[in-house]
Amino acid sequence: MKSYWMQSDGVNADIELRNVDIPTPGPGQLLVRVRAAGLNRGEFILSHGLHKAGTAKQIGMEAAGEVISCGPGVTGFKPGDRVMGRCPGAFAEYALMSEPETMAMPASLNWEQAAALPLTSLVVFDMLVVQGNLKPGEWVFVTGVTSGVGVSALTMAKALGAKVIGTSGSQEKLDQLKVLGLDLGICTREPNFYDALMKATDGKGVDLVVNTVGGSVFAECIRAMAFQGRLATVGYVDGVLKAEMDIEALHAKRLKLFGVSNKLRTAEQRAAAMPDFKKLILPLVDSGKIVPVIYKTLAFEQLLEAKVIMDTNQHLGKIILAGTQEKSS
């Protein structure tokens, strides 16, 4: 079968398409024929530490497809089922999913929409609900709201009854997000949004910050947070890994700061929130209150082109890699 691999020397990385054997599902695993896979910026950023220097690794992190076979111990799925989930090595014709991290694909979604949902939505669920304790009526502020994670955070927060403010360097993209319920869009890539946030919230500040940008806006986010506000750090596309911390604000406002990453989590830890996600979020997907936003779907052979679109911030929402058109071994 065809599969994309990434080779890293710790500084640079090369992506190549290889022919490898179709994997065999082990205990608790499903072999899935990949119909679509979602791109995620984090796995291409070497500083995220997902690729060890001097090693090659199959890439792709989330997918949707058909179950081909099940390993020992799988009880919730059978061959022919349409599924979606976290999927290491998703940029391939076939890949393995772990049953605890696999979901039945909602009938309301097509392959591309289903591939856009699992990893990104679970990350957003982690920062909005599991760690963020978001309540209806609260203000959510998303830096880089036009990214895949940003748009997912917007749609999920609105479905949960929150009000959302977001930043982007593109006014055109912000205008497009108004139809998804964006309450206020701030066209900036600079840490200069404090006044606008305080005006929008009547001087209270924002209750939950989703920082997809990184250290360049960290201090301004702290400054704009409300009493008992929470801040989720989900990325650092600006490459700024150090930032000034206002200890007085942290102390006086009883702030909560947390990271959102699966890098060091066990499979059991990653899957722990799945039951609540299925109970709270999937019904919102089925009802159409949450619809994955797809910017563009490219052919399997166009991964490098898809990565360029992502790296140059052309997209609004998720970029999807379609499955191959024919089977091969």
BELKAMO-V376827 format. One record per pair of residues at least 12 apart in sequence whose C-alpha atoms are under 10 Angstrom apart, sorted by the first residue. I is the first residue (numbers start at 1). J is the second residue. Records with the same first field share a line. If there is no record, write none. Layout:
I = J + J
This chain:
1 = 18 + 19 + 20 + 21 + 22 + 23 + 92 + 93 + 94 + 327 + 328 + 329
2 = 17 + 18 + 19 + 20 + 21 + 22 + 91 + 92 + 93 + 94 + 300 + 301 + 324 + 327 + 328 + 329
3 = 16 + 17 + 18 + 19 + 20 + 21 + 22 + 58 + 59 + 60 + 89 + 90 + 91 + 92 + 93 + 94 + 95 + 300
4 = 16 + 17 + 18 + 19 + 20 + 57 + 58 + 59 + 60 + 89 + 90 + 91 + 92 + 93 + 300 + 301 + 303
5 = 17 + 18 + 56 + 57 + 58 + 59 + 60 + 89 + 91 + 92
6 = 43 + 44 + 51 + 55 + 56 + 57 + 58 + 59 + 60
7 = 51 + 52 + 53 + 54 + 55 + 56 + 57 + 58 + 59
8 = 46 + 51 + 52 + 53 + 54 + 55 + 56 + 57
9 = 46 + 51 + 52 + 53 + 54 + 55 + 56
10 = 46 + 47 + 49 + 51 + 52 + 53 + 54 + 55
11 = 46 + 47 + 53
12 = 45 + 46 + 53
13 = 44 + 45 + 46 + 51 + 53 + 54 + 56
14 = 56
15 = 44 + 56 + 57 + 58 + 59 + 303 + 304
16 = 56 + 58 + 303 + 304
17 = 58 + 91 + 92 + 301 + 303
18 = 58 + 92
19 = 92 + 328 + 329
20 = 92 + 329
21 = 94 + 328 + 329
22 = 92 + 93 + 94 + 95 + 96 + 328 + 329
23 = 94 + 95 + 96
24 = 69 + 70 + 71 + 94 + 95 + 96
25 = 68 + 69 + 70 + 71 + 72 + 95 + 96 + 97 + 98
26 = 70 + 71 + 72 + 73 + 74 + 96 + 98
27 = 70 + 71 + 72 + 73 + 74 + 98 + 99
28 = 70 + 71 + 72 + 73 + 74 + 75 + 76 + 97 + 98 + 99 + 100
29 = 69 + 70 + 71 + 72 + 73 + 74 + 95 + 96 + 97 + 98 + 99 + 100 + 101 + 102
30 = 66 + 67 + 68 + 69 + 70 + 71 + 72 + 74 + 77 + 78 + 79 + 83 + 95 + 96 + 97 + 98 + 99 + 102
31 = 65 + 66 + 67 + 68 + 69 + 70 + 71 + 79 + 94 + 95 + 96 + 97 + 98
32 = 63 + 64 + 65 + 66 + 67 + 68 + 69 + 70 + 79 + 80 + 81 + 82 + 83 + 84 + 87 + 90 + 93 + 94 + 95 + 96 + 97
33 = 63 + 64 + 65 + 66 + 67 + 68 + 69 + 80 + 82 + 83 + 90 + 92 + 93 + 94 + 95 + 96 + 323 + 324 + 327
34 = 62 + 63 + 64 + 65 + 66 + 67 + 68 + 83 + 84 + 87 + 90 + 91 + 92 + 93 + 94 + 95 + 96 + 111 + 115 + 321 + 322 + 323 + 324
35 = 63 + 64 + 65 + 66 + 82 + 84 + 90 + 91 + 92 + 93 + 94 + 110 + 111 + 112 + 114 + 115 + 300 + 321 + 322 + 323 + 324 + 325
36 = 62 + 63 + 64 + 65 + 84 + 90 + 91 + 92 + 93 + 110 + 111 + 112 + 113 + 114 + 115 + 116 + 297 + 298 + 299 + 300 + 320 + 321 + 322 + 323 + 324
37 = 60 + 61 + 62 + 63 + 64 + 65 + 84 + 85 + 86 + 87 + 89 + 90 + 91 + 92 + 111 + 112 + 113 + 114 + 115 + 116 + 117 + 297 + 300 + 319 + 320 + 321 + 322 + 323
38 = 60 + 61 + 62 + 63 + 64 + 90 + 91 + 112 + 113 + 114 + 115 + 116 + 117 + 118 + 119 + 120 + 148 + 294 + 297 + 318 + 319 + 320 + 321 + 322
39 = 59 + 60 + 61 + 62 + 63 + 90 + 91 + 115 + 116 + 119 + 120 + 148 + 303 + 306 + 307 + 310 + 318 + 319 + 320 + 321
40 = 60 + 61 + 62 + 116 + 119 + 120 + 147 + 148 + 149 + 307 + 310 + 318 + 319 + 320
41 = 147 + 148 + 149 + 235 + 237 + 307 + 310 + 311
42 = 234 + 235 + 236 + 237 + 261
43 = 59 + 60 + 61
44 = 59 + 60 + 307 + 311
45 = 235 + 236 + 237 + 239 + 311
47 = 236 + 237 + 239 + 241
48 = 235 + 236 + 261 + 263
49 = 263
50 = 262 + 263 + 264
57 = 88 + 89
58 = 88 + 89 + 90 + 91 + 92 + 95
59 = 87 + 88 + 89 + 90 + 91 + 92
60 = 86 + 87 + 88 + 89 + 90 + 91 + 92 + 95 + 321
61 = 85 + 86 + 87 + 88 + 89 + 90 + 91 + 115 + 118 + 119 + 120
62 = 84 + 85 + 86 + 87 + 88 + 89 + 90 + 91 + 97 + 114 + 115 + 116 + 117 + 118 + 119 + 120
63 = 83 + 84 + 85 + 86 + 87 + 88 + 89 + 90 + 91 + 92 + 95 + 96 + 97 + 102 + 111 + 112 + 113 + 114 + 115 + 116 + 117 + 118 + 119 + 320 + 321 + 322 + 323
64 = 82 + 83 + 84 + 85 + 86 + 87 + 90 + 102 + 103 + 104 + 105 + 110 + 111 + 112 + 113 + 114 + 115 + 116 + 117 + 118 + 322 + 323
65 = 80 + 81 + 82 + 83 + 84 + 85 + 93 + 94 + 95 + 105 + 111 + 112 + 114 + 115 + 323
66 = 78 + 79 + 80 + 81 + 82 + 83 + 84 + 94 + 105 + 111
67 = 79 + 80 + 81 + 82 + 83 + 84 + 94 + 95 + 96 + 97
68 = 80 + 81 + 82 + 94
69 = 81 + 96
70 = 96 + 97 + 99
71 = 96 + 98 + 99
73 = 99
74 = 98 + 99 + 100
75 = 99
76 = 99 + 100 + 102 + 103 + 104
77 = 99 + 102 + 103 + 104
81 = 104 + 105
82 = 103 + 104 + 105 + 106 + 107 + 111 + 114
83 = 97 + 102 + 103 + 104 + 105 + 106 + 111 + 114 + 115
84 = 97 + 101 + 102 + 103 + 104 + 105 + 106 + 111 + 113 + 114 + 115 + 116 + 117 + 118 + 119
85 = 97 + 98 + 99 + 100 + 101 + 102 + 103 + 104 + 105 + 114 + 115 + 116 + 117 + 118 + 119 + 122
86 = 98 + 99 + 100 + 101 + 102 + 103 + 115 + 117 + 118 + 119 + 120 + 122 + 270 + 271
87 = 101 + 102 + 118 + 119
90 = 115 + 321 + 323
91 = 300 + 301 + 303 + 321 + 322 + 323 + 324
92 = 300 + 321 + 322 + 323 + 324
93 = 300 + 322 + 323 + 324 + 325 + 326 + 327 + 328 + 329
94 = 323 + 324 + 327 + 328 + 329
98 = 267 + 271
99 = 271
100 = 267 + 268 + 270 + 271 + 272 + 274 + 275
101 = 118 + 119 + 267 + 268 + 270 + 271 + 272 + 273 + 274 + 275
102 = 118 + 271 + 274
103 = 118 + 274 + 278 + 282
104 = 278 + 282
105 = 117 + 118 + 282 + 286
106 = 282 + 283 + 285 + 286
107 = 285 + 286
108 = 285 + 286 + 287 + 288 + 291
109 = 285 + 286 + 288 + 291 + 292
111 = 320 + 322 + 323
112 = 292 + 293 + 294 + 296 + 297 + 318 + 319 + 320 + 321 + 322 + 323
113 = 291 + 292 + 293 + 294 + 318 + 320
114 = 291 + 292
115 = 292 + 294 + 318 + 319 + 320 + 321 + 322
116 = 148 + 152 + 291 + 292 + 293 + 294 + 317 + 318 + 319 + 320 + 321
117 = 148 + 152 + 285 + 290 + 291 + 292 + 293 + 318
119 = 149
120 = 148 + 149 + 150 + 151 + 152 + 153 + 292 + 318
121 = 148 + 149 + 152 + 153 + 155 + 156 + 277 + 281 + 292
122 = 152 + 270 + 271 + 273 + 274 + 277 + 281
123 = 149 + 152 + 153 + 234 + 260 + 261 + 262 + 270
124 = 149 + 150 + 151 + 152 + 153 + 154 + 156 + 157 + 210 + 232 + 234 + 260
125 = 152 + 153 + 156 + 157 + 273 + 274 + 276 + 277 + 280 + 281
126 = 232 + 259 + 260 + 261 + 270 + 273 + 277
127 = 153 + 208 + 209 + 210 + 230 + 231 + 232 + 233 + 234 + 258 + 259 + 260 + 261
128 = 140 + 153 + 156 + 157 + 160 + 208 + 209 + 210 + 230 + 231 + 232
129 = 156 + 157 + 160 + 273 + 276 + 277 + 280
130 = 273 + 276 + 277
131 = 230 + 231 + 232 + 256 + 257 + 258 + 259 + 260
132 = 207 + 208 + 209 + 210 + 229 + 230 + 231 + 232 + 256 + 257 + 258
133 = 207 + 208 + 230
134 = 157 + 160 + 161 + 162 + 207 + 208 + 230
135 = 157 + 160 + 161 + 162 + 207 + 208
136 = 157 + 158 + 159 + 160 + 161 + 162 + 163
137 = 157 + 158 + 160 + 161 + 162 + 163 + 164 + 207
138 = 157 + 160 + 161 + 162 + 163 + 164 + 201 + 206 + 207 + 208
139 = 157 + 161 + 162 + 163 + 164 + 165 + 183 + 197 + 200 + 201 + 204 + 205 + 206 + 207 + 208 + 209 + 225 + 226 + 229
140 = 153 + 154 + 157 + 158 + 162 + 163 + 164 + 165 + 166 + 183 + 205 + 206 + 207 + 208 + 209 + 210 + 225 + 229 + 230 + 231
141 = 153 + 154 + 163 + 164 + 165 + 166 + 167 + 184 + 185 + 197 + 205 + 206 + 207 + 208 + 209 + 210 + 211 + 221 + 224 + 225 + 231
142 = 154 + 164 + 165 + 166 + 167 + 168 + 185 + 208 + 209 + 210 + 211 + 212 + 213 + 221 + 232
143 = 165 + 166 + 167 + 168 + 186 + 188 + 189 + 191 + 193 + 209 + 210 + 211 + 212 + 213 + 214 + 217 + 218 + 221
144 = 166 + 167 + 168 + 169 + 170 + 186 + 187 + 188 + 189 + 210 + 211 + 212 + 213 + 214 + 237
145 = 164 + 165 + 166 + 167 + 168 + 169 + 173 + 174 + 177 + 182 + 185 + 186 + 210 + 211 + 212 + 213 + 316 + 317
146 = 166 + 167 + 168 + 169 + 170 + 173 + 174 + 176 + 177 + 313 + 314 + 315 + 316 + 317 + 318
147 = 168 + 212 + 213 + 310 + 313 + 314 + 315 + 316 + 317 + 318 + 319
148 = 292 + 293 + 294 + 295 + 310 + 315 + 316 + 317 + 318 + 319
149 = 210 + 212 + 234 + 235 + 317 + 318
150 = 166 + 167 + 168 + 210 + 211 + 212 + 234 + 316 + 317 + 318
151 = 166 + 177 + 180 + 182 + 292 + 293 + 294 + 316 + 317 + 318
152 = 290 + 291 + 292 + 293 + 317 + 318
153 = 210
154 = 166 + 177 + 180 + 181 + 182 + 183 + 210 + 290
155 = 177 + 180 + 181 + 182 + 289 + 290 + 291 + 292 + 293
156 = 281 + 284 + 285 + 289 + 290 + 291 + 292
157 = 181 + 290
158 = 180 + 181 + 182 + 183 + 289 + 290
159 = 180 + 181 + 281 + 284 + 285 + 288 + 289 + 290
160 = 280 + 281 + 284 + 289 + 290
162 = 183 + 207 + 208
163 = 181 + 182 + 183 + 184 + 201 + 206 + 207
164 = 181 + 182 + 183 + 184 + 185 + 206 + 208 + 209
165 = 181 + 182 + 183 + 184 + 185 + 186 + 196 + 197 + 200 + 206 + 209
166 = 182 + 183 + 184 + 185 + 186 + 187 + 188 + 193 + 197 + 209 + 210
167 = 184 + 185 + 186 + 187 + 188 + 189 + 190 + 193 + 213
168 = 185 + 186 + 187 + 188 + 189 + 190
169 = 186 + 187 + 188 + 189 + 190 + 313
170 = 185 + 186 + 187 + 188 + 189 + 313 + 314
171 = 185 + 186 + 187 + 188
172 = 187
173 = 185 + 187 + 314 + 315 + 316 + 317
174 = 186 + 187 + 316
175 = 187
176 = 316
177 = 316 + 317
180 = 289 + 290 + 291 + 293
183 = 200
184 = 196 + 197 + 200
189 = 213 + 216 + 217 + 238
190 = 216 + 217 + 220
191 = 215 + 216 + 217 + 218 + 219 + 220 + 221
192 = 217 + 220 + 221
193 = 217 + 220 + 221 + 223 + 224
194 = 220 + 221 + 222 + 223 + 224 + 225
195 = 224
196 = 224
197 = 221 + 224 + 225
198 = 223 + 224 + 225 + 226
201 = 224 + 226
203 = 224 + 226
204 = 224 + 225 + 226 + 227
205 = 221 + 222 + 223 + 224 + 225 + 226 + 227 + 229
206 = 221 + 222 + 223 + 224 + 225 + 226 + 227 + 228 + 229 + 230 + 231
207 = 224 + 225 + 226 + 227 + 228 + 229 + 230 + 231 + 255
208 = 221 + 225 + 226 + 228 + 229 + 230 + 231 + 232 + 255 + 256 + 257
209 = 221 + 222 + 224 + 225 + 226 + 229 + 230 + 231 + 232 + 233 + 257
210 = 230 + 231 + 232 + 233 + 234 + 235 + 260
211 = 231 + 232 + 233 + 234 + 235 + 236 + 259
212 = 232 + 233 + 234 + 235 + 236 + 237 + 238
213 = 233 + 234 + 235 + 236 + 237 + 238 + 239 + 240
214 = 233 + 234 + 235 + 236 + 237 + 238 + 239 + 240 + 241 + 242 + 243
215 = 233 + 235 + 236 + 237 + 238 + 239 + 240 + 241 + 242 + 243 + 244
216 = 236 + 237 + 238 + 239 + 240 + 241 + 242 + 243 + 244
217 = 236 + 238 + 240 + 243 + 244
218 = 231 + 233 + 240 + 241 + 242 + 243 + 244 + 245
219 = 243 + 244 + 245 + 246
220 = 244 + 245 + 246
222 = 244 + 245 + 246 + 247 + 249 + 250 + 253 + 255 + 257
223 = 245 + 246 + 249 + 250
224 = 249
225 = 249 + 250 + 253 + 255
226 = 249 + 253 + 254 + 255
227 = 249 + 250 + 252 + 253 + 254 + 255 + 256
228 = 250 + 251 + 252 + 253 + 254 + 255 + 256
229 = 250 + 253 + 254 + 255 + 256 + 257
230 = 254 + 255 + 256 + 257 + 258
231 = 255 + 256 + 257 + 258 + 259
232 = 256 + 257 + 258 + 259 + 260
233 = 257 + 258 + 259 + 260 + 261
234 = 258 + 259 + 260 + 261
235 = 259 + 260 + 261
237 = 311
292 = 317 + 318
293 = 316 + 317 + 318 + 319
294 = 315 + 316 + 317 + 318 + 319 + 320
295 = 314 + 315 + 316 + 317 + 318 + 319 + 320
296 = 309 + 315 + 316 + 317 + 318 + 319 + 320 + 321
297 = 318 + 319 + 320 + 321 + 322
298 = 319 + 320 + 321 + 322 + 323
299 = 320 + 321 + 322 + 323 + 324 + 325
300 = 320 + 321 + 322 + 323 + 324 + 325
301 = 321 + 322 + 323 + 324
302 = 321 + 322
303 = 320 + 321 + 322
306 = 319 + 320 + 321
307 = 319
